[in-house]
Amino acid sequence: MTEPVVAGRVPAKVTLEAGKDYWWCACGQSKNQPFCDGTHKGSGFSPMKYTPEKAGDYWLCACKHSSKKPLCDGTHKTLP
C-alpha cells in the first residue's frame, strides 16, 4: 500500500487535552478514526504522534492527504 485510504471527505472535529499524546491514523484503515487502532501493521504506514499545546477543538484530517498532517488543510475538497 503506497497511498493511504481516504477515511473521510470531511475533517474530524475532536476535543483534545493540552500536553496529552494522541496517535493520528495515517493509513486511513483504523476503525477508530481519526485515531490509530493498530490496523496499519504490515502496511508500511505508521501513526503520527500529535501533542497539542492548548486544550480545545481541533479539526483532524480524515482524507489523509493534508500537507499539515494531522490537521486538516482543506485538501479533501480537491480529491477526485
C-alpha positions, -999 to +999 in steps of 0.1 A: +000+000+000+016+032-011-013+057-007-034+060+024-071+051+023-094+081+023-112+075+056-135+105+051-142+135+029-146+159+058-123+166+088-129+150+122-137+176+149-122+164+182-117+180+216-081+174+228-063+180+260-032+201+263+001+181+266-016+147+260-002+125+233-026+114+205-018+090+177-034+100+144-041+073+119-020+079+088-031+048+068-068+055+068-078+020+078-084+025+115-119+018+128-113+044+154-109+074+131-091+098+133-070+079+158-049+048+153-062+013+163-032-007+151-047-017+117-017-002+099+006-031+109+022-045+078+010-017+056+042+004+056+024+033+074+029+045+110+006+066+131+016+102+138+021+114+173+003+147+180+006+166+213-014+199+213-001+228+233-036+241+240-067+223+250-097+227+227-113+217+195-092+206+166-101+195+130-080+164+122-075+153+086-097+124+076-087+122+039-051+115+049-037+138+023-033+171+042+000+189+039-004+199+076-009+164+090-026+156+113-045+189+110-069+195+081-058+220+054-088+216+031-072+191+007-103+169+009-121+195-012-097+188-041-097+150-041-113+132-071 
